[in-house]
Amino acid sequence: MTIRHSLALLLGAVILTTLTAGASAQDRDWNRIDDPMYEAIGLHLGLSSGAGLSYKFPIQWWLYGQATGGIWNKRHDKRHNLGFELQYILRQSGRDRVYLGAGIGHYYHNDNGRIKDHVNTGFGVGLERLYWERAAVQAEVDFLYQGDEDSVILFPQVGVYFYF
């Protein structure tokens, strides 16, 4: 093998490595033009906007809606909740999305005839980060008004989503 062939192979390997590195970095980007990843389904856990299966959808490019609900039933212990949150995007770049969120959730719990039925509301700031090409983790800190306890507390919410 001549020096010319060796240099050509080395140059090809460097170009190929650069192209694949650029493609994998682009796979984890909210701002992809070829695949904008508008909608998502996942699991969400929070007291101001619901706990359970969650669906995210765009209302405008800067405003998302998130509907969440869950049902847990045992013999004498019945629970369900339904929540909705609006997320106003403050900053979206690369893998991170920072937003303001405002949510409302209805919670119902019937334990052997003792019924607890209330509505919680909250607002706060959140961060959503793409960890893989289509999977994201969301963390949020909300000021939560608990309708059943008539108090305001600082409470976290988390979620895991798959975008399609």
GUTOR-77153 format. One record per atom (N, C-alpha, C): atom name; x, y, z. Coordinates in nm, 3 decimals, always signed. Atoms other than C-alpha are relative to their C-alpha. Example, Ala and Ser with C-alpha at 12.3 -4.5 7.8 and 13.67 -1.06 7.14 Angstrom:
# GUTOR-77153
+------+---------+---------+---------+
| atom |       X |       Y |       Z |
+------+---------+---------+---------+
|    N |  +0.089 |  -0.119 |  +0.000 |
|   CA |  +1.230 |  -0.450 |  +0.780 |
|    C |  +0.090 |  +0.120 |  +0.000 |
|    N |  -0.082 |  -0.119 |  -0.006 |
|   CA |  +1.367 |  -0.106 |  +0.714 |
|    C |  -0.077 |  +0.109 |  +0.073 |
+------+---------+---------+---------+
***
This chain:
# GUTOR-77153
+------+---------+---------+---------+
| atom |       X |       Y |       Z |
+------+---------+---------+---------+
|    N |  +0.084 |  -0.116 |  +0.000 |
|   CA |  +0.000 |  +0.000 |  +0.000 |
|    C |  +0.090 |  +0.124 |  +0.000 |
|    N |  -0.082 |  -0.120 |  +0.012 |
|   CA |  +0.140 |  +0.338 |  -0.097 |
|    C |  -0.043 |  +0.105 |  +0.103 |
|    N |  +0.032 |  -0.110 |  -0.093 |
|   CA |  +0.148 |  +0.655 |  +0.108 |
|    C |  -0.126 |  +0.072 |  -0.046 |
|    N |  +0.118 |  -0.068 |  +0.054 |
|   CA |  -0.114 |  +0.805 |  -0.121 |
|    C |  -0.128 |  -0.073 |  +0.042 |
|    N |  +0.116 |  +0.078 |  -0.041 |
|   CA |  -0.359 |  +0.519 |  -0.046 |
|    C |  -0.025 |  +0.012 |  +0.152 |
|    N |  +0.013 |  -0.013 |  -0.146 |
|   CA |  -0.289 |  +0.544 |  +0.327 |
|    C |  -0.059 |  +0.134 |  +0.039 |
|    N |  +0.055 |  -0.133 |  -0.028 |
|   CA |  -0.356 |  +0.918 |  +0.329 |
|    C |  -0.146 |  +0.010 |  -0.042 |
|    N |  +0.139 |  -0.001 |  +0.045 |
|   CA |  -0.677 |  +0.869 |  +0.130 |
|    C |  -0.089 |  -0.075 |  +0.098 |
|    N |  +0.077 |  +0.076 |  -0.099 |
|   CA |  -0.799 |  +0.604 |  +0.378 |
|    C |  -0.013 |  +0.078 |  +0.131 |
|    N |  +0.003 |  -0.078 |  -0.122 |
|   CA |  -0.706 |  +0.822 |  +0.673 |
|    C |  -0.094 |  +0.120 |  -0.012 |
|    N |  +0.089 |  -0.113 |  +0.024 |
|   CA |  -0.884 |  +1.125 |  +0.524 |
|    C |  -0.146 |  -0.046 |  -0.004 |
|    N |  +0.136 |  +0.055 |  +0.005 |
|   CA |  -1.192 |  +0.912 |  +0.450 |
|    C |  -0.051 |  -0.036 |  +0.139 |
|    N |  +0.040 |  +0.037 |  -0.136 |
|   CA |  -1.195 |  +0.780 |  +0.807 |
|    C |  -0.031 |  +0.124 |  +0.083 |
|    N |  +0.024 |  -0.124 |  -0.074 |
|   CA |  -1.170 |  +1.134 |  +0.950 |
|    C |  -0.131 |  +0.064 |  -0.044 |
|    N |  +0.126 |  -0.058 |  +0.051 |
|   CA |  -1.453 |  +1.260 |  +0.726 |
|    C |  -0.120 |  -0.081 |  +0.048 |
|    N |  +0.109 |  +0.087 |  -0.044 |
|   CA |  -1.673 |  +0.961 |  +0.810 |
|    C |  -0.027 |  +0.017 |  +0.150 |
|    N |  +0.016 |  -0.020 |  -0.145 |
|   CA |  -1.613 |  +1.007 |  +1.184 |
|    C |  -0.064 |  +0.135 |  +0.029 |
|    N |  +0.057 |  -0.134 |  -0.020 |
|   CA |  -1.693 |  +1.378 |  +1.160 |
|    C |  -0.148 |  +0.002 |  -0.038 |
|    N |  +0.140 |  +0.001 |  +0.043 |
|   CA |  -2.016 |  +1.315 |  +0.968 |
|    C |  -0.089 |  -0.076 |  +0.098 |
|    N |  +0.082 |  +0.076 |  -0.095 |
|   CA |  -2.142 |  +1.049 |  +1.210 |
|    C |  -0.008 |  +0.070 |  +0.134 |
|    N |  +0.005 |  -0.075 |  -0.127 |
|   CA |  -2.052 |  +1.260 |  +1.514 |
|    C |  -0.098 |  +0.115 |  -0.012 |
|    N |  +0.094 |  -0.109 |  +0.020 |
|   CA |  -2.245 |  +1.553 |  +1.369 |
|    C |  -0.143 |  -0.049 |  -0.006 |
|    N |  +0.136 |  +0.054 |  +0.008 |
|   CA |  -2.547 |  +1.335 |  +1.294 |
|    C |  -0.051 |  -0.042 |  +0.136 |
|    N |  +0.047 |  +0.044 |  -0.132 |
|   CA |  -2.561 |  +1.188 |  +1.643 |
|    C |  -0.025 |  +0.119 |  +0.092 |
|    N |  +0.023 |  -0.119 |  -0.081 |
|   CA |  -2.532 |  +1.532 |  +1.802 |
|    C |  -0.130 |  +0.068 |  -0.044 |
|    N |  +0.120 |  -0.062 |  +0.051 |
|   CA |  -2.812 |  +1.658 |  +1.577 |
|    C |  -0.124 |  -0.080 |  +0.038 |
|    N |  +0.116 |  +0.082 |  -0.037 |
|   CA |  -3.038 |  +1.366 |  +1.676 |
|    C |  -0.064 |  +0.048 |  +0.129 |
|    N |  +0.054 |  -0.048 |  -0.127 |
|   CA |  -3.079 |  +1.520 |  +2.021 |
|    C |  -0.012 |  +0.152 |  -0.003 |
|    N |  +0.016 |  -0.143 |  +0.016 |
|   CA |  -3.197 |  +1.867 |  +1.919 |
|    C |  -0.147 |  +0.033 |  -0.021 |
|    N |  +0.139 |  -0.041 |  +0.016 |
|   CA |  -3.537 |  +2.032 |  +1.964 |
|    C |  -0.024 |  +0.073 |  -0.131 |
|    N |  +0.016 |  -0.089 |  +0.114 |
|   CA |  -3.474 |  +2.256 |  +1.664 |
|    C |  +0.026 |  -0.067 |  -0.134 |
|    N |  -0.021 |  +0.070 |  +0.125 |
|   CA |  -3.441 |  +1.988 |  +1.397 |
|    C |  -0.108 |  +0.037 |  -0.101 |
|    N |  +0.095 |  -0.037 |  +0.104 |
|   CA |  -3.603 |  +2.097 |  +1.072 |
|    C |  -0.062 |  -0.124 |  -0.063 |
|    N |  +0.050 |  +0.121 |  +0.067 |
|   CA |  -3.636 |  +1.746 |  +0.928 |
|    C |  -0.097 |  -0.079 |  +0.087 |
|    N |  +0.086 |  +0.074 |  -0.091 |
|   CA |  -3.818 |  +1.611 |  +1.238 |
|    C |  -0.025 |  +0.086 |  +0.124 |
|    N |  +0.018 |  -0.096 |  -0.110 |
|   CA |  -3.965 |  +1.876 |  +1.473 |
|    C |  -0.051 |  -0.060 |  +0.131 |
|    N |  +0.044 |  +0.067 |  -0.123 |
|   CA |  -4.103 |  +1.625 |  +1.731 |
|    C |  -0.104 |  +0.083 |  +0.075 |
|    N |  +0.103 |  -0.083 |  -0.060 |
|   CA |  -4.426 |  +1.807 |  +1.809 |
|    C |  -0.073 |  -0.066 |  +0.116 |
|    N |  +0.085 |  +0.064 |  -0.099 |
|   CA |  -4.629 |  +1.552 |  +2.009 |
|    C |  +0.077 |  -0.104 |  +0.079 |
|    N |  -0.068 |  +0.096 |  -0.085 |
|   CA |  -4.532 |  +1.324 |  +2.296 |
|    C |  -0.101 |  -0.074 |  +0.087 |
|    N |  +0.078 |  +0.079 |  -0.096 |
|   CA |  -4.673 |  +1.051 |  +2.516 |
|    C |  +0.097 |  -0.048 |  +0.107 |
|    N |  -0.091 |  +0.041 |  -0.107 |
|   CA |  -4.533 |  +0.954 |  +2.853 |
|    C |  -0.070 |  -0.015 |  +0.133 |
|    N |  +0.049 |  +0.010 |  -0.137 |
|   CA |  -4.572 |  +0.931 |  +3.228 |
|    C |  +0.037 |  +0.128 |  +0.074 |
|    N |  -0.020 |  -0.125 |  -0.073 |
|   CA |  -4.610 |  +1.235 |  +3.451 |
|    C |  -0.046 |  -0.019 |  +0.144 |
|    N |  +0.035 |  +0.008 |  -0.141 |
|   CA |  -4.619 |  +1.268 |  +3.829 |
|    C |  +0.004 |  +0.140 |  +0.060 |
|    N |  +0.007 |  -0.132 |  -0.059 |
|   CA |  -4.739 |  +1.589 |  +3.988 |
|    C |  -0.132 |  +0.021 |  +0.070 |
|    N |  +0.123 |  -0.029 |  -0.073 |
|   CA |  -4.997 |  +1.737 |  +4.221 |
|    C |  -0.078 |  +0.118 |  -0.057 |
|    N |  +0.076 |  -0.112 |  +0.056 |
|   CA |  -5.091 |  +2.043 |  +4.018 |
|    C |  -0.055 |  -0.031 |  -0.138 |
|    N |  +0.051 |  +0.028 |  +0.135 |
|   CA |  -5.141 |  +1.888 |  +3.674 |
|    C |  -0.021 |  -0.148 |  -0.027 |
|    N |  +0.036 |  +0.140 |  +0.019 |
|   CA |  -5.214 |  +1.520 |  +3.731 |
|    C |  +0.116 |  -0.096 |  +0.014 |
|    N |  -0.098 |  +0.108 |  -0.010 |
|   CA |  -5.037 |  +1.189 |  +3.773 |
|    C |  -0.051 |  -0.118 |  -0.080 |
|    N |  +0.038 |  +0.115 |  +0.081 |
|   CA |  -5.039 |  +0.900 |  +3.526 |
|    C |  +0.046 |  +0.016 |  -0.143 |
|    N |  -0.030 |  -0.006 |  +0.142 |
|   CA |  -5.041 |  +0.869 |  +3.149 |
|    C |  -0.020 |  +0.143 |  -0.049 |
|    N |  +0.001 |  -0.140 |  +0.040 |
|   CA |  -4.968 |  +1.200 |  +2.979 |
|    C |  +0.019 |  +0.014 |  -0.151 |
|    N |  -0.011 |  -0.030 |  +0.143 |
|   CA |  -5.001 |  +1.348 |  +2.628 |
|    C |  +0.031 |  +0.148 |  -0.014 |
|    N |  -0.040 |  -0.138 |  +0.026 |
|   CA |  -4.823 |  +1.667 |  +2.513 |
|    C |  -0.026 |  +0.034 |  -0.146 |
|    N |  +0.033 |  -0.043 |  +0.136 |
|   CA |  -4.931 |  +1.865 |  +2.207 |
|    C |  +0.023 |  +0.150 |  -0.014 |
|    N |  -0.023 |  -0.144 |  +0.020 |
|   CA |  -4.848 |  +2.203 |  +2.052 |
|    C |  -0.131 |  +0.075 |  -0.025 |
|    N |  +0.111 |  -0.091 |  +0.030 |
|   CA |  -5.102 |  +2.486 |  +2.057 |
|    C |  +0.051 |  +0.107 |  -0.096 |
|    N |  -0.079 |  -0.087 |  +0.087 |
|   CA |  -4.857 |  +2.734 |  +1.902 |
|    C |  +0.143 |  -0.050 |  +0.011 |
|    N |  -0.138 |  +0.049 |  -0.008 |
|   CA |  -4.483 |  +2.687 |  +1.844 |
|    C |  +0.062 |  +0.032 |  +0.135 |
|    N |  -0.053 |  -0.044 |  -0.129 |
|   CA |  -4.421 |  +2.862 |  +2.179 |
|    C |  -0.086 |  -0.041 |  +0.118 |
|    N |  +0.095 |  +0.037 |  -0.104 |
|   CA |  -4.712 |  +2.711 |  +2.376 |
|    C |  -0.043 |  -0.145 |  -0.016 |
|    N |  +0.038 |  +0.141 |  +0.001 |
|   CA |  -4.773 |  +2.345 |  +2.463 |
|    C |  -0.110 |  -0.026 |  +0.102 |
|    N |  +0.098 |  +0.049 |  -0.095 |
|   CA |  -5.064 |  +2.171 |  +2.631 |
|    C |  +0.041 |  -0.139 |  +0.044 |
|    N |  -0.032 |  +0.132 |  -0.053 |
|   CA |  -5.021 |  +1.867 |  +2.852 |
|    C |  -0.121 |  -0.051 |  +0.078 |
|    N |  +0.114 |  +0.062 |  -0.069 |
|   CA |  -5.315 |  +1.644 |  +2.954 |
|    C |  +0.049 |  -0.128 |  +0.067 |
|    N |  -0.048 |  +0.114 |  -0.078 |
|   CA |  -5.254 |  +1.385 |  +3.226 |
|    C |  -0.115 |  -0.058 |  +0.080 |
|    N |  +0.103 |  +0.063 |  -0.081 |
|   CA |  -5.475 |  +1.131 |  +3.399 |
|    C |  +0.041 |  -0.138 |  +0.046 |
|    N |  -0.029 |  +0.133 |  -0.053 |
|   CA |  -5.465 |  +0.817 |  +3.606 |
|    C |  -0.113 |  -0.055 |  +0.083 |
|    N |  +0.100 |  +0.069 |  -0.081 |
|   CA |  -5.690 |  +0.560 |  +3.773 |
|    C |  +0.070 |  -0.110 |  +0.077 |
|    N |  -0.053 |  +0.107 |  -0.086 |
|   CA |  -5.587 |  +0.339 |  +4.068 |
|    C |  -0.115 |  -0.051 |  +0.084 |
|    N |  +0.110 |  +0.059 |  -0.076 |
|   CA |  -5.849 |  +0.104 |  +4.210 |
|    C |  +0.043 |  -0.129 |  +0.067 |
|    N |  -0.008 |  +0.125 |  -0.074 |
|   CA |  -5.833 |  -0.162 |  +4.479 |
|    C |  -0.141 |  -0.032 |  +0.046 |
|    N |  +0.134 |  +0.041 |  -0.042 |
|   CA |  -6.123 |  -0.331 |  +4.649 |
|    C |  -0.081 |  +0.115 |  +0.061 |
|    N |  +0.073 |  -0.107 |  -0.067 |
|   CA |  -6.226 |  -0.045 |  +4.881 |
|    C |  +0.071 |  +0.135 |  -0.011 |
|    N |  -0.080 |  -0.122 |  +0.015 |
|   CA |  -5.976 |  +0.220 |  +4.772 |
|    C |  -0.002 |  +0.040 |  -0.147 |
|    N |  +0.014 |  -0.045 |  +0.139 |
|   CA |  -6.067 |  +0.408 |  +4.453 |
|    C |  +0.055 |  +0.141 |  -0.014 |
|    N |  -0.061 |  -0.130 |  +0.024 |
|   CA |  -5.861 |  +0.696 |  +4.317 |
|    C |  +0.003 |  +0.028 |  -0.150 |
|    N |  -0.024 |  -0.044 |  +0.137 |
|   CA |  -5.854 |  +0.892 |  +3.995 |
|    C |  +0.031 |  +0.149 |  -0.001 |
|    N |  -0.031 |  -0.141 |  +0.015 |
|   CA |  -5.724 |  +1.224 |  +3.872 |
|    C |  +0.007 |  +0.034 |  -0.147 |
|    N |  -0.009 |  -0.053 |  +0.137 |
|   CA |  -5.728 |  +1.437 |  +3.561 |
|    C |  +0.056 |  +0.141 |  +0.009 |
|    N |  -0.063 |  -0.131 |  -0.007 |
|   CA |  -5.504 |  +1.737 |  +3.499 |
|    C |  +0.034 |  +0.055 |  -0.136 |
|    N |  -0.040 |  -0.069 |  +0.122 |
|   CA |  -5.410 |  +1.991 |  +3.236 |
|    C |  +0.099 |  +0.109 |  +0.036 |
|    N |  -0.102 |  -0.104 |  -0.022 |
|   CA |  -5.108 |  +2.220 |  +3.208 |
|    C |  +0.030 |  +0.070 |  -0.132 |
|    N |  -0.052 |  -0.079 |  +0.112 |
|   CA |  -5.007 |  +2.499 |  +2.970 |
|    C |  +0.146 |  +0.028 |  +0.027 |
|    N |  -0.143 |  -0.025 |  -0.013 |
|   CA |  -4.634 |  +2.534 |  +2.907 |
|    C |  +0.043 |  +0.105 |  -0.102 |
|    N |  -0.048 |  -0.111 |  +0.083 |
|   CA |  -4.503 |  +2.866 |  +2.772 |
|    C |  +0.151 |  -0.011 |  -0.010 |
|    N |  -0.143 |  +0.022 |  +0.019 |
|   CA |  -4.158 |  +2.810 |  +2.623 |
|    C |  +0.075 |  +0.133 |  +0.008 |
|    N |  -0.085 |  -0.118 |  -0.016 |
|   CA |  -3.906 |  +3.069 |  +2.743 |
|    C |  +0.124 |  -0.010 |  -0.088 |
|    N |  -0.124 |  +0.021 |  +0.075 |
|   CA |  -3.599 |  +2.919 |  +2.575 |
|    C |  +0.004 |  -0.145 |  -0.047 |
|    N |  -0.015 |  +0.133 |  +0.057 |
|   CA |  -3.544 |  +2.625 |  +2.344 |
|    C |  +0.126 |  +0.000 |  -0.085 |
|    N |  -0.124 |  +0.006 |  +0.075 |
|   CA |  -3.196 |  +2.541 |  +2.228 |
|    C |  +0.065 |  -0.136 |  +0.022 |
|    N |  -0.069 |  +0.128 |  -0.012 |
|   CA |  -3.013 |  +2.220 |  +2.156 |
|    C |  -0.086 |  -0.104 |  +0.066 |
|    N |  +0.070 |  +0.107 |  -0.072 |
|   CA |  -3.122 |  +1.958 |  +2.406 |
|    C |  -0.093 |  +0.050 |  +0.109 |
|    N |  +0.075 |  -0.052 |  -0.115 |
|   CA |  -3.287 |  +2.189 |  +2.662 |
|    C |  -0.115 |  +0.089 |  -0.041 |
|    N |  +0.117 |  -0.085 |  +0.018 |
|   CA |  -3.625 |  +2.356 |  +2.682 |
|    C |  -0.040 |  +0.050 |  +0.139 |
|    N |  +0.040 |  -0.061 |  -0.126 |
|   CA |  -3.708 |  +2.599 |  +2.965 |
|    C |  -0.137 |  +0.064 |  -0.021 |
|    N |  +0.136 |  -0.048 |  +0.018 |
|   CA |  -4.072 |  +2.690 |  +3.021 |
|    C |  -0.063 |  +0.043 |  +0.133 |
|    N |  +0.086 |  -0.033 |  -0.112 |
|   CA |  -4.325 |  +2.847 |  +3.255 |
|    C |  -0.124 |  -0.088 |  -0.013 |
|    N |  +0.116 |  +0.087 |  +0.005 |
|   CA |  -4.609 |  +2.614 |  +3.347 |
|    C |  -0.108 |  +0.045 |  +0.096 |
|    N |  +0.115 |  -0.027 |  -0.086 |
|   CA |  -4.958 |  +2.669 |  +3.486 |
|    C |  -0.096 |  -0.116 |  -0.018 |
|    N |  +0.081 |  +0.120 |  +0.011 |
|   CA |  -5.172 |  +2.369 |  +3.569 |
|    C |  -0.115 |  -0.005 |  +0.098 |
|    N |  +0.114 |  +0.026 |  -0.086 |
|   CA |  -5.495 |  +2.249 |  +3.723 |
|    C |  -0.027 |  -0.150 |  -0.002 |
|    N |  +0.025 |  +0.143 |  -0.008 |
|   CA |  -5.582 |  +1.902 |  +3.845 |
|    C |  -0.115 |  -0.031 |  +0.094 |
|    N |  +0.111 |  +0.047 |  -0.084 |
|   CA |  -5.892 |  +1.730 |  +3.982 |
|    C |  +0.038 |  -0.136 |  +0.057 |
|    N |  -0.040 |  +0.123 |  -0.069 |
|   CA |  -5.823 |  +1.457 |  +4.239 |
|    C |  -0.118 |  -0.054 |  +0.080 |
|    N |  +0.110 |  +0.066 |  -0.069 |
|   CA |  -6.073 |  +1.206 |  +4.377 |
|    C |  +0.054 |  -0.124 |  +0.070 |
|    N |  -0.044 |  +0.116 |  -0.077 |
|   CA |  -6.016 |  +0.948 |  +4.651 |
|    C |  -0.116 |  -0.046 |  +0.088 |
|    N |  +0.106 |  +0.060 |  -0.080 |
|   CA |  -6.279 |  +0.717 |  +4.800 |
|    C |  +0.059 |  -0.120 |  +0.072 |
|    N |  -0.058 |  +0.106 |  -0.082 |
|   CA |  -6.146 |  +0.503 |  +5.085 |
|    C |  -0.106 |  -0.048 |  +0.099 |
|    N |  +0.106 |  +0.057 |  -0.086 |
|   CA |  -6.424 |  +0.288 |  +5.238 |
|    C |  -0.109 |  +0.102 |  +0.033 |
|    N |  +0.107 |  -0.098 |  -0.020 |
|   CA |  -6.683 |  +0.563 |  +5.194 |
|    C |  +0.046 |  +0.138 |  +0.042 |
|    N |  -0.053 |  -0.134 |  -0.032 |
|   CA |  -6.458 |  +0.850 |  +5.307 |
|    C |  +0.048 |  +0.062 |  -0.130 |
|    N |  -0.029 |  -0.060 |  +0.131 |
|   CA |  -6.450 |  +1.072 |  +5.000 |
|    C |  +0.079 |  +0.129 |  +0.018 |
|    N |  -0.083 |  -0.121 |  +0.005 |
|   CA |  -6.181 |  +1.331 |  +4.935 |
|    C |  +0.002 |  +0.043 |  -0.147 |
|    N |  +0.016 |  -0.048 |  +0.138 |
|   CA |  -6.260 |  +1.533 |  +4.620 |
|    C |  +0.044 |  +0.146 |  -0.003 |
|    N |  -0.049 |  -0.138 |  -0.001 |
|   CA |  -6.059 |  +1.849 |  +4.545 |
|    C |  +0.070 |  +0.034 |  -0.132 |
|    N |  -0.069 |  -0.054 |  +0.118 |
|   CA |  -5.896 |  +2.066 |  +4.278 |
|    C |  +0.126 |  +0.072 |  +0.047 |
|    N |  -0.127 |  -0.068 |  -0.027 |
|   CA |  -5.530 |  +2.171 |  +4.291 |
|    C |  +0.036 |  +0.087 |  -0.119 |
|    N |  -0.053 |  -0.085 |  +0.106 |
|   CA |  -5.374 |  +2.453 |  +4.091 |
|    C |  +0.145 |  +0.034 |  +0.033 |
|    N |  -0.139 |  -0.034 |  -0.024 |
|   CA |  -5.014 |  +2.552 |  +4.045 |
|    C |  +0.063 |  +0.071 |  -0.118 |
|    N |  -0.080 |  -0.061 |  +0.105 |
|   CA |  -4.760 |  +2.751 |  +3.848 |
|    C |  +0.145 |  -0.004 |  +0.042 |
|    N |  -0.142 |  +0.006 |  -0.030 |
|   CA |  -4.386 |  +2.734 |  +3.820 |
|    C |  +0.086 |  +0.001 |  -0.125 |
|    N |  -0.097 |  +0.003 |  +0.110 |
|   CA |  -4.080 |  +2.688 |  +3.603 |
|    C |  +0.049 |  -0.143 |  -0.016 |
|    N |  -0.044 |  +0.137 |  +0.027 |
|   CA |  -3.961 |  +2.370 |  +3.434 |
|    C |  +0.110 |  -0.007 |  -0.104 |
|    N |  -0.107 |  +0.029 |  +0.096 |
|   CA |  -3.678 |  +2.220 |  +3.231 |
|    C |  -0.029 |  -0.137 |  -0.060 |
|    N |  +0.015 |  +0.128 |  +0.070 |
|   CA |  -3.716 |  +1.948 |  +2.970 |
|    C |  +0.126 |  -0.022 |  -0.083 |
|    N |  -0.126 |  +0.029 |  +0.069 |
|   CA |  -3.407 |  +1.777 |  +2.829 |
|    C |  -0.011 |  -0.128 |  -0.079 |
|    N |  -0.008 |  +0.120 |  +0.084 |
|   CA |  -3.364 |  +1.534 |  +2.541 |
|    C |  +0.123 |  -0.080 |  +0.042 |
|    N |  -0.111 |  +0.087 |  -0.037 |
|   CA |  -3.150 |  +1.243 |  +2.658 |
|    C |  +0.034 |  -0.099 |  -0.110 |
|    N |  -0.022 |  +0.087 |  +0.115 |
|   CA |  -3.190 |  +1.021 |  +2.352 |
|    C |  -0.064 |  +0.070 |  -0.118 |
|    N |  +0.050 |  -0.066 |  +0.120 |
|   CA |  -3.311 |  +1.092 |  +2.001 |
|    C |  -0.143 |  +0.049 |  +0.018 |
|    N |  +0.141 |  -0.038 |  -0.014 |
|   CA |  -3.681 |  +1.102 |  +2.098 |
|    C |  -0.052 |  -0.002 |  +0.143 |
|    N |  +0.044 |  +0.010 |  -0.139 |
|   CA |  -3.695 |  +1.055 |  +2.475 |
|    C |  +0.050 |  +0.120 |  +0.080 |
|    N |  -0.033 |  -0.119 |  -0.080 |
|   CA |  -3.701 |  +1.347 |  +2.717 |
|    C |  -0.044 |  -0.020 |  +0.144 |
|    N |  +0.034 |  -0.002 |  -0.141 |
|   CA |  -3.710 |  +1.397 |  +3.092 |
|    C |  -0.034 |  +0.144 |  +0.036 |
|    N |  +0.049 |  -0.132 |  -0.038 |
|   CA |  -3.901 |  +1.688 |  +3.241 |
|    C |  -0.001 |  +0.012 |  +0.152 |
|    N |  +0.005 |  -0.029 |  -0.144 |
|   CA |  -3.859 |  +1.841 |  +3.588 |
|    C |  -0.052 |  +0.143 |  +0.017 |
|    N |  +0.066 |  -0.129 |  -0.019 |
|   CA |  -4.063 |  +2.129 |  +3.722 |
|    C |  -0.017 |  +0.025 |  +0.150 |
|    N |  +0.026 |  -0.040 |  -0.139 |
|   CA |  -4.097 |  +2.318 |  +4.050 |
|    C |  -0.115 |  +0.099 |  -0.003 |
|    N |  +0.122 |  -0.081 |  +0.002 |
|   CA |  -4.441 |  +2.464 |  +4.117 |
|    C |  -0.036 |  +0.053 |  +0.138 |
|    N |  +0.073 |  -0.046 |  -0.117 |
|   CA |  -4.611 |  +2.680 |  +4.373 |
|    C |  -0.137 |  -0.063 |  -0.011 |
|    N |  +0.119 |  +0.083 |  +0.007 |
|   CA |  -4.901 |  +2.449 |  +4.449 |
|    C |  -0.104 |  +0.045 |  +0.102 |
|    N |  +0.112 |  -0.028 |  -0.089 |
|   CA |  -5.238 |  +2.550 |  +4.592 |
|    C |  -0.080 |  -0.128 |  +0.012 |
|    N |  +0.075 |  +0.123 |  -0.025 |
|   CA |  -5.398 |  +2.243 |  +4.749 |
|    C |  -0.139 |  +0.037 |  +0.049 |
|    N |  +0.138 |  -0.039 |  -0.032 |
|   CA |  -5.774 |  +2.287 |  +4.747 |
|    C |  -0.054 |  -0.065 |  +0.125 |
|    N |  +0.053 |  +0.068 |  -0.118 |
|   CA |  -5.833 |  +2.035 |  +5.023 |
|    C |  +0.063 |  +0.049 |  +0.130 |
|    N |  -0.068 |  -0.045 |  -0.121 |
|   CA |  -5.582 |  +2.185 |  +5.268 |
|    C |  +0.009 |  +0.151 |  +0.010 |
|    N |  -0.002 |  -0.146 |  +0.003 |
|   CA |  -5.614 |  +2.552 |  +5.170 |
|    C |  +0.138 |  +0.055 |  +0.034 |
|    N |  -0.137 |  -0.044 |  -0.025 |
|   CA |  -5.236 |  +2.595 |  +5.162 |
|    C |  +0.075 |  +0.012 |  -0.132 |
|    N |  -0.087 |  -0.013 |  +0.117 |
|   CA |  -4.965 |  +2.696 |  +4.915 |
|    C |  +0.138 |  -0.052 |  +0.040 |
|    N |  -0.132 |  +0.057 |  -0.028 |
|   CA |  -4.644 |  +2.491 |  +4.905 |
|    C |  +0.080 |  -0.006 |  -0.130 |
|    N |  -0.089 |  +0.020 |  +0.115 |
|   CA |  -4.346 |  +2.451 |  +4.673 |
|    C |  +0.013 |  -0.150 |  -0.020 |
|    N |  +0.005 |  +0.144 |  +0.023 |
|   CA |  -4.371 |  +2.107 |  +4.509 |
|    C |  +0.055 |  -0.033 |  -0.138 |
|    N |  -0.054 |  +0.038 |  +0.131 |
|   CA |  -4.182 |  +1.929 |  +4.226 |
|    C |  -0.097 |  -0.087 |  -0.080 |
|    N |  +0.070 |  +0.090 |  +0.092 |
|   CA |  -4.330 |  +1.753 |  +3.923 |
|    C |  +0.105 |  -0.056 |  -0.094 |
|    N |  -0.093 |  +0.063 |  +0.092 |
|   CA |  -4.149 |  +1.509 |  +3.694 |
|    C |  -0.076 |  -0.077 |  -0.107 |
|    N |  +0.062 |  +0.076 |  +0.107 |
|   CA |  -4.219 |  +1.333 |  +3.367 |
|    C |  +0.107 |  -0.058 |  -0.093 |
|    N |  -0.084 |  +0.064 |  +0.102 |
|   CA |  -4.066 |  +1.103 |  +3.106 |
|    C |  -0.087 |  -0.011 |  -0.124 |
|    N |  +0.081 |  -0.007 |  +0.122 |
|   CA |  -4.181 |  +1.145 |  +2.745 |
|    C |  +0.073 |  -0.059 |  -0.120 |
|    N |  -0.049 |  +0.045 |  +0.128 |
|   CA |  -4.137 |  +0.987 |  +2.403 |
|    C |  -0.067 |  +0.086 |  -0.107 |
|    N |  +0.052 |  -0.091 |  +0.104 |
|   CA |  -4.175 |  +1.234 |  +2.113 |
|    C |  -0.014 |  -0.073 |  -0.132 |
|    N |  +0.022 |  +0.057 |  +0.133 |
|   CA |  -4.317 |  +1.136 |  +1.775 |
|    C |  -0.045 |  +0.106 |  -0.097 |
+------+---------+---------+---------+
***
